[in-house]
Amino acid sequence: MQNLLHRFLVAHGASAFATGVHIVMLSWLAVSVLGLSPTQFGWVQAAGLIPNLFLMLLAGAWADKRNPATLLAGGLCLHACCYLSLAALIYFDALGFYELLLYAVLVGVGNAFCQPVREKLLTEIDAHSMQKRVSLLSVTQFSLQSVGIIVAGASHSVGIIEVVIVQACVAALAVVVTSTLVSSNRRESEARINTWRDIAEGLQLVHQNKALKQLMALIAFNGYMHLGVFIVLLPIIATQIYHFNAAQYGSLQLVFVLGMISAHFRLLYLKTVEYPGQGALFSLLYTAIVGFALAKYPTVAGLYVLIFCWGMIAGNSAGRSRLVLQALVEPKFKGRAISIYQLMLFGAAPFGSLATGYCLDYLSVREILEFMSLSSGVLFALFLLSRSLWSVKQEVVVETN
């Protein structure tokens, strides 16, 4: 099982590297190379997230009934093809708004399948406690993603095409390594798929559990405000307020990811967190504080510190929220529960991206940040009125070597 976990993490790390490059390159191509308007940029960011609305639940249902390693390999293969296609478009000087929009949609389709099946596969690798497995997954993801961000930040000197080709090659490596997990994870018998019934069972599970419903509400808010709004605001802040170049913008993304890594490292070495929901809820309050500080347009050094803190808060919230999910759901439903979780997160994000893109035509960045922070504080206060999510307890696991 340890060997399976190592191969899984290698494949995940390679995929995360490619994603790190994608995060920076998509924004940089849209804002600086193509010079898109805020509204167009909002659509590009939303295009990468919209496929989650239609495909995430389907992927979760399939993950519970079929080999998740096979589905994961397929999603990663689509990513590799997308990156190669982007390199070709740049090389032939054929990249425009609609081409970038289509590229974002196809990468989003791959993400819609990869997200739930990856975590379902992780639950089937019986090594370490769930808290350590989730933390190892996140540390690997964000560590390699940060390397990808560094590489993408060097595109102004190395060359955009060269960086994208490296991205595609590493993505292909992820496909190859994931393919070795297919036979290792083969099921003795695969259950019959009844897609709509399977999806309905997952939705009913969430509807009947008050703590799960509150968790999904929290995740939807985080997706809308702290993912959808964030991915539009950050490059606008970097390029229009602080006038950063590609390397500086990449370093800002890197600082955010380093904050997330530090949060997951802390979770990795903590003893079992008995009440993970409490940490997830307090992250709302911390985010509100950081948002109000950003609205004051701090110095460049202050900006980096606040973005690092935001990354720590996001990592803490994500890690503990996933522990709540694992604690509340039995194994046969985990693929579907994870897909609903991811749907709430990534499904709400495009609405945040679009709303931010349109609002920037009428409101300042400062006003949007203040509204986001105020909303976080209000939601934290509302959650304190109920103890369902607050009182979710994780089983204490004592590992023996």
N, C-alpha and C positions, 0 to 999 in steps of 0.2 A: 504493500500500500504506500510506503514511503516513496518508492520509485515512481509510482503513478502520480503521486502528489508533485514530485520534482518535475516530471515531464509536463504536467498540467501547468505548473508555474512558469516553466520555460516558454511554453506556447502563449500563455497569458501575457508574459512580459514582452514577448516579441510583438504581440497585437497591441499592447499598451504603448510601446515605442511608436508604432505607426500612427496610433491615435493622437499621441502628443504632437507629432508633426502636423497631423490634420487640423488640430485645434488652432494652431498658430497660422498655418498656411491659408486655411479657409478665410479667416478674418483678414489677414494681410492682403490676400488677393482681392477680396471684395472692397476693402476700404482704401488701400494705397495703390494697388496696381490698376484696378478697374475704376476706382473713384466712385463707387456707388453711393447713392443718397442714403440717409438713415432709414427711410422706408424700404428701399430695395435691400439694404443690408439686413433689416429685420426679417424680410421674406426669405433671404438666403439661410439665415440661422434657423428660422422656423421650418424650412424645407427639410433640414436634416433631422428634425424632431417629429414632424407630422406622421411619417410611416408608423411610429409607435402606436398611434391611435388605432390603426387598422390591423396591425400584425402582432403586437405584443401578446395579446390573450391567446391567439392561435399558437404562437411559439410555446407558451407556457403549457397549454393543453397537450401539445405534441411531446414536450419534454417529459411529462409524467407517463406517457404511454409508449415512447420510443427511445432509442439510444440517444441521449443528449449530445454525446461526442460527435455523432454523425451530423446532427443539425448544426453544431458549433463549427465544424469543419466547412460546411457549406456557406455559412455566414462570413467566415474569414476569407474564403475563396472569393466571394463577391467583393470584399474590401480590397483585396490585392488587385483585382481587375479594375476597380474604380481608380486606384492610385496610378496604375499604368496608363489608363485612359487620360487622366489629368495631365500626366507628363507629355503625352502625345499632343493634347490640345495646346499646351504652352509652347511646345516645340514648333508647331505649325502656326503659331500666333492666331489660333482660332477660338481662344477663350473669351467669352462674353458673359453677360448677365444670365441669359437663359441656359447656357452650357454649365455655368457654375451652379445654377439652381438645380439642374438635372443631376449633376455630380453629388450635390448635397443630399438629394432625395435618395439616390442609390446607396450611398454610405449609410443613410438612415435606415434603409431596409435591412442592410446587413446588421446594424446595431440592434434593430428590433428583434432579430432572432438570436443574436449572440448574448444579449444581456440575461434573459431568464434561463436559457439552457446552460450557460456557464455556471451560474450559481446552483442550478439543479445538479449538474455534474459534480460540483464541489461537495454537495451533501452526500454523494454516493462514494466518495473517497474517504474511507474510514481511517483517518489519521489525525491525531490530536483532538482537542475539544473543538466544538463549533466556534467558540470565541477566537481560538488561535487560528483556525482555518480561515475564518472571515478576515482576520487581521493580516494573515500572510498574503491572502489574495489582494487585499487593499495596498499593503506595503509594496508588493511586487508591481501592482498596477501603476501606482503613482510614482514609484522610483524610476521605472522604465519610461513612463510618460514624461517625466521631467527631463530625461535624456533626449527624448524626441523633441521636446520644446527647445532644448539647447541647440540641437542640430538645426531645427527650423529657424531659430534666431540667427544662425550663421548664413542663411540663404543669401543675404545681401553681398557677401564676399565669396561664397562657394558657388552660388548659382541656384536658382529655384528648381530648374529641371533636374540637376544633379541630386538635390535633396529629395525630391519626389521619387526619383528612381531608387534611391537607397530605401526610402519608405516602402515602396512596393516590394523590394527584395526581402526585407525583414518581415513584411506581412505574409509573403509566400512561405517563409520559414515557419511562421505560426501555423499555417495550413498543414505543412508536412508533419510537424510534431503532434498536432492535434489528431491527425489521421492515425498515429500510432496508438492513440487511446481508444479507438473505435472497437478493435477486437478485444481489448482488455476489459471494456465495459459492456460487452455484448450480453443481452438479456437471454435467459433460458427460454422464455416465451414472452411475446409482446402482446399487451392487451389491445383489444379492438378499439379503434378510435371512433368515437361519435362526437365530432367536434363541438357542435352546439350544446349538447348535453354536458360534455366535459367542462366547457367554459361556464355554463350556467351553475354547475356544482361549485366551481371556484368562487363565483360571485356570491352564491348563497352562503358559502362558508364565511366570507367577509361580512356580509349583511347581518348574520346571526351573532356575531361576536363584537360587542361594543368596543373593546380595546382595539381590535383590528380596524374597525371603522374609524376610530380616532387616529390611529396610526396612518391610515390612508389619507385622511384629511390633512394631517401634518405634512405628509410627503407631497401631496398635491400643492400645498402652499409653498413648500420649499422649491418645488419644480418651477412654479410660476414666477416667484419672486427672486429666489437665490440661484436659479439656473437660467431661466428664460430672460429675465431682466439683466442679470449679471453679464451674460455673454454678449449682449448688445452694448451695455454701458461701458464695460471695461475698455474695449478698443476705442470707443469714442472719447473716454477720459484720457487715455494714453496719447491718442493722436491729435485731438483738437484742443485739449486743455494743457497737457504737459508737452506736446509736440515731440513724442518719442519716435525713434526710428525702429526698424524691424528688430534689431538686437535688443533694444531697450524694452520694446513691447514683449518680446519673448522672455526676457528676464523677469518681467512683471508676472507673466503667466507662471513662470518657474517658481517664483516666490510663493504664489498661491498653492501650487502643488506641493512644495516643500512643507507648507503649513499642514496640508492634509496628511502627508507622510508622517510628520511628527505626532499627529493625533493618533494615527493607526499604530505607530510603534509603541506609544504609551498603552494603548489598549491590548497590544500583543503581550506585553510583560506584566500587565495587571492581573491580579487574581480574578476569579470569576466575578463579573459585575452582577450583583444580585438584582438590581432594579435599573435596567438599561434605559427604560422609558423616561426616567427622571432627567438623565443627562441630555437626552434628545430634546426634551421640552425646554431646559435651561438654555440650550443653544439658540433658541428664538430670542431670548433676552439679550444674549451676548451679541447676536447679529444686529439687533437694533442699535446697540451702543456703537458698534463699528460703523454702521451705515450713517449715523448722525455725525460721527467724526469725519468720514469721507466727504460729507456734504459741506464741510468747512474748507475744502480744497487745501489739504496740508502741504508741507514742503515735499520734495521728491523723496527724501529719506522717510518722512512720516507716511507717505503713500505706500512705500514698500513695507513698512512695519504693519500698517493696517491691512494690507492685502494678505500678508503672512498670517495675521490673526484671523482674518476671514477664512482662510484655508484651514486653519486649525479647527475653527468652529464647524465648518462644513464637514470635515473629516470625522469629528467627534459625533455630530448628529447622524451622519450616514452609518457609521459603525454601530452605534447603539440602536438605531432604528432597525437595522438588519438583525440584530440580536433579539429584539422584541419579536420580529416576524418569525424567526426560527423557534423561539420559545412557545409561540402560540399555535403553530401549525404542525400537524402530523406529517410524516414523510410522503405519503401517497398524494398529498395535496400541495406539496411544496413548490413544484414547478408552476402550478397555476397561481398560487399565492404570490410567488416572486414576480410572475408576469403582471399581476394586478398592481403590485408595489411599483414595478418599473413603469407601468402604464401611467400611474398617478404622477410619478416623478417626471418622466419624459413627455407624457401626454399633455401635462399642464404647461410645460416649458415653452412650446411654440406660441401659445397665447400670450405669455409674458414677453417673448421676443417681438411679436407683432405689435402688441400694445405699446411697448417701449419705442419701437421704430416710429409709430404714428405720434406718440406723445412728445417725442423730441422736436416735432414741428411746432409745438405749442408751449411746451414746458422746458425749463432748464434742467440740466443734469442734477443740480443741487435739489430742485423740487422733487424730482423722481426719487432720489436717494432718501430724502426726508419722508416721503410717503411710504416707501418700502420699510423704513425703520419703524415708523409709527404703526404700520400694519403688523409687524413682527411682535411689537410690544403688546398690542391689543390681543393678538391671538394667544400669546403666552398667558395673559390674564384670564382669558376665556377657558383655556385648558385647566387652569387651576381650580375651576369650579367643579370639575369631574375628576374622580380618582382612578378611572378605569385604566388609562394608559400609564399613569403614574405608578400604579401598584403592580404592574406586570413583573413577575419574578422569574429569573433564569435559574435553571437547575445548576447547583454547584457540582462541578466535575473535578475530581482529584486524579491527576494523571500519574501513572507509574512508568518509569523508564525500565 
